[in-house]
Amino acid sequence: MAADFIAQALKGKGKVVMLIGIPGTSAARDRGAGFEAQLKKYPGIQLVAKQTANFNRAEGLKVMENLLQAYPDIDAVFAQNDEMALGAIEAIKAAKKLGKIIVVGFDAIPDALEAVKKGEMAATVAQQPGLMGELAVEKAVDYLKTKTVYIPVDLKLVTK
């Protein structure tokens, strides 16, 4: 979802960086793999760097400052959570590039939703806890019948 959004916003051409959460966690691994796999569908878009920021806002700021030095012409950032995205936005503001670099986060936390409303963050991917709860009950019943568990959950992209 984030990769498709960025690709559409960049009209299929540009340079992207990814801020990675805590290495080895399922969230970092799965979000990163999904983003990279989808981004490969857009040959005009390059993932020029991936840096760890440990799902932390302060580290997102610091890592983004370094990435802006190394890659001053990037067009977009995908952060595997909103805390890192919000830190990246602070670095982008300090570099006077707000509005020139698309930032997409993940989790739809209140600060990120506010940043989307203000136009500082382009989007955040929202999990759907209500749907997750419904599926949990359904899967519990399925498990009692089949002794197996599989729980896919759809996500949604928040842009305004």
Salt bridges, closest charged atoms under 4 A:
ASP30 OD1 - ARG29 NE 3.99
GLU36 OE2 - LYS50 NZ 3.14
ASP73 OD2 - LYS15 NZ 2.81
GLU83 OE1 - ARG57 NE 2.80
GLU90 OE2 - LYS93 NZ 3.34
ASP107 OD1 - ARG31 NH2 3.37
ASP111 OD2 - ARG57 NH2 2.87
GLU120 OE2 - LYS93 NZ 3.10
ASP142 OD2 - LYS139 NZ 3.79
